[in-house]
Amino acid sequence: MIRTFPIQTSNLHLRQFVVADAERAYENWMSDPDVTEFATWNPHRSVEESEAIIKEWVQLYEYGSLDWCITLKQEPIGSITAVQDFPEKRYCELGYCLSKDQWGKGYMTEAVRAVTSYIFRSTDYLWVQARCDSENHGSRRCLEKCNYRHVADIELPCEKRKGEIRRYHMMRIDRGDVIL
């Protein structure tokens, strides 16, 4: 049951990952400590580590994962995925990363809008949510530009930071908030 279909926006092409993306993904964002600062995972230490995770993602497509490689002129520059997907509860949670070279150009806003719209067109989900670290102002601003609204703050331990309690903004958009 493939659910990750290609999405074309004005500047980007979102598509399924392929194993051959590993080297560029590693170089462009997966190894960058600035990009992964607020991610739940540490920067990758080798191309092989990026390749291993991409192989897992490729295998999950047949089970219905929602996971896109963000490309600009065929160059992989980031990822956007339903990191938590609850079809039975009719919602999912997005997570995303973008190459630092592409920050501030509106590309992630474009990708979030496109994927959010795709999810509402292709599923019966009632809402899509995303969480961002309270110190990750760029991520919160991106979600606000996409009409996600702040619904709660939560505090959770961060494994990556040895259990340090971090504050996260929960952001959400409902099906009725999107023009399909």
Buried (B, 14 or more C-beta within 10 A) or exposed (E): EEBBEEBEBEEBBBBBBEEEBBEBBBBBBBBBEEBBEBBEEEBBEEBEBBBEBBBEBBEBBEEEBBBBBBBBEEEBBBBBBBBEBEEEEEBBBBBBBBBBEBBEEBBBBBBBBBBBBBBBEEBEBEBBBBBBBBEBEEBBEBBBBBBBEEEEEEEBEBEBEEEEEBEBBBBBBBBEBBEE
